[in-house]
Amino acid sequence: MSTRGRITGLALVTTGVATILLVHWMVAFWVPNEASQGVVQRIFYIHVPAAWTTFLAVGIVAVASAVYLWLEDERADAAAVAAAEGALVFGAIMLITGPLWARVAWNTYWQWDPRLTLTLILWFTYLGYFLVRGSVVDPRRGKRFAAVVAVVGSLNIPLIHVSVEWFRSIHPEPTVLKPDGPTLPSDMLATLLTSLAGFTLLFLGLFTFRYAVERLRRRRPAVVSGETDEALT
Amino acid sequence: MNELRRAWLITLKDLRLEFRTGGRLLSMIAFVVLAGFLFAFALDQTAVAGRDVAAALTWLVILFASTAGAGRIFDPEEEEGAFRHLLLTPVSRPAIFLGKTAANLAVIWLVTALTFLSLTAFLDVRDQGSPAAHAAVLLPGTIGLAATGTFFGRMSRHSSLGDTLLPVLTFPLLVPVIFFGATSTARVFLERPWPEISGSVRLLWAFAVGSVFIGAALFRHVSDE
């Protein structure tokens, strides 16, 4: 891994973690309670940024996978793997915090609501992405198949976004990304935006590290798999 | 010879092979009959009416049978590299996909008809609703199942997980088919008016057309040897 990559990754992760710590302080001591839901609404500042980061990661996987299918460029595949791991991790955070919030807000952990169902489908699709990748004997074919799964899975993203408007949904409608501007009070918006920045920086830092490791692994497969040691002995 | 004619020839070849060997078709037929038989024992019909659960069971049996069959769509062509020879012919990948999907669809229709008959008989469903309305719901749903199964069936051929991979990849994608298919079929059983059903049928058609187009567009990435 190059020194520049290491410094960039470290800077992004450090800034991301520091910002998320600041968000925790803001959530605990600064931002006011939401009028109707009370203290439980504060999980919003973790749930929404986790969802945003998941969709950012899925978007990167989709674009990188499409580029890989088109050009068969190893860098695109490495970027797709690095982002897909982020999509799974941040997706898991979103899928855990959502039901915890729902238990109090809706009196149930889960509803088979279109947006929730489509998001769960997306997460399972990315689980399939890694299963395909790991189970196909020919690695080149495995990468191609995984890229196809990612492209097919990404078609879900616009559906998830419009599902709240198209179908009757229990999930709240967007409060920030709206044509007529955000409807959140300014202190809540500031906390949310800080959290979004922290999650995004943390993801980009982890992505940078993971991409570098993946590139390194492909460049020197014999060293990583231990074959060099065997050859020397 | 245009591409649709080539696709049609592949469909005929696959169906001829299917009926000559019969292994896949017979196992699917045995599965749906036995599933209906077991559901009749598993269901306490004094507590739950067969008609109330027939729609959900019909779609689940069709889904499981078509998924089990999808893993073996390419089996007859594995011997002596027949599929590789097919790829070497001047037939485009989308035409191969369409031909194989159509053959798979024909088998699924046969299985669907049998599933419907066996479940309504075993669960003693007397008021079955309009056959035309059932066909209007099942047609787009099965097209979606056939296209998705054919596409991922090719992918699972190369996986060390084999047929285990297929449900992991297809089931999440097929949730809309099962959801809109089962709710529409349930409404047909209950003889609800068509406007209550037509919205779901339109979504089933959207899925069917989308899965056929996307499968045809991406098939070369999963079929090239």
Interface residues (C-beta under 8 A of the other chain):
Chain A: L69 T117 L120 I121 F124 T125 L127 G128 L131 V132 S135 V136 V137 D138 R141 R144 F145 A147 V148 V149 V151 V152 L155
Chain B: M155 H158 S159 S160 L161 L165 V168 L169 F171 P172 L173 V175 G210 I214 L218 H221 V222
